[in-house]
């Protein structure tokens, strides 16, 4: 995994990032849909957080 993804996962687990903020990274192309699922444990769906 990319260093960015691991950092985002740590921040998400600490509560300093929300699912919505992680989803924005997918929209911008910083991370992939698979990386979103790895970070949050939930499926990414077209900008909608499930």
DAMO-V336611 format. One record per pair of residues at least 4 apart in sequence whose ideal C-beta (glycine too) atoms are under 6 Angstrom apart, sorted by the first residue. I is the first residue (numbers start at 1). J is the second residue. D is the distance in Angstrom with one decimal. If there is no record, write none. Layout:
i=[I;I]
j=[J;J]
d=[D;D]
This chain:
i=[1;1;5;8;9;11;11;12;12;17;19;19;22;22;22;23;25;25;26;26;26;31;33;36;42;43;45]
j=[5;6;35;39;39;16;17;17;39;21;40;49;36;39;40;49;30;31;31;36;44;35;44;44;50;50;50]
d=[4.6;5.6;4.9;5.4;4.6;4.6;4.4;4.8;5.5;4.7;5.4;4.5;5.9;5.5;5.9;5.6;4.1;4.6;5.7;5.1;5.7;4.0;4.7;4.2;5.7;5.4;5.5]
